[in-house]
Amino acid sequence: MADANERNGGLDLMEPRYRKDDDESRTGVGPGDRRRAFTFERYADHLRKRYGTQVRRVPVDAGFPCPHKRPDGSGGCSFCAPAGSRSPQLDAVEGISAQVRRAASFAKRRYGPSQLLLYFQAYTSTNAEPDALKAAIDEGLTADDFRGLVVSTRPDCLDAAKLALLVSYRRPDFDVEMELGLQSSNDATLTRIGRGHTADDFARAVALCRGEKVRTTAHVIFGLPGETDAMMLGTIAFAVAQGVDALKIHDLHIPRGSALAASVLAGEMTTLCHGHHLELCARALELIPRRVVVERFTCETLDSARLLPKRQIDKARFYRDLDEYMERNGMRQGSAAVPTALT
Ligand code: SF4
């Protein structure tokens, strides 16, 4: 069998240095020793500190298409599923109020009393005329009691007028936040994966949000084709330097039918293993100042729609492993962060 690098067409998907057994023997701290030192800020803790209670997102699909895909679903980013980018929870497109009622009642049933954030998650949620965007938000907000609004979009699909509309919803007890897809800060990678925007587009969008004091979260993918560890960690440093407030990191998933699926089937690439992704996340956290929270490290895709990885990373296990790995190796969030003037 070919080794990993041969299978990857020479991509730098090196074997991770991470070895659980090595870690335990190196530090002498075993699994039974649970004296907890701070390793990284948990998103749930961050939310509890901010809101004083647990907070859940209610994901909705406004039905706005991705401007980067053709009407038949082809084109767009090479890692994007033919059906586009949307949560597996959003299996059927229905009216916004119906989506809110269904998702909010699920959240309350499963997690108990929580404050809710209305989350426009699917595709490119600002790809609409202002009137249509406003109508979608109004419909969502009247379907339940929300503490805030989170809108996910491409960095090249946000302008001052759309941001002003979103900011008009902000109140002392109602937050407005943006999520911006970066994926990589390397323009060569962005071109290779067909993102259709540059790192500068992302920097401009973050600056726009910062100008309006809107919290921003950057989406980053580890394991994109052609990316070395240094490039992935460079993306983290770039996002932090732009002044983002949060990051969502996940390992690359390759959906069946996507352009990258063809590369996998041709034996040109594969995806990161659990240990390599874990090591990258730990090293990334060292670069991320404590003012920036990492909202997630993994993602979920349907087994039936995913070509690789064969088994997706279990979120709860990953958190535990990451915490243990960082503790055993004396790693702390922000320990290698570059000081900036950003607050
Ligand atoms: S911008 Fe999002 S929805 Fe559009 S092609 Fe890329 S990943 Fe898919």
Boltz pocket constraint, residues with backbone or C-beta under 6 A from the ligand:
constraints:
  - pocket:
      binder: B
      contacts: [[A, 66], [A, 67], [A, 68], [A, 69], [A, 75], [A, 76], [A, 77], [A, 79], [A, 80], [A, 81], [A, 84], [A, 85], [A, 123], [A, 124], [A, 154], [A, 194], [A, 195]]
      max_distance: 6.0
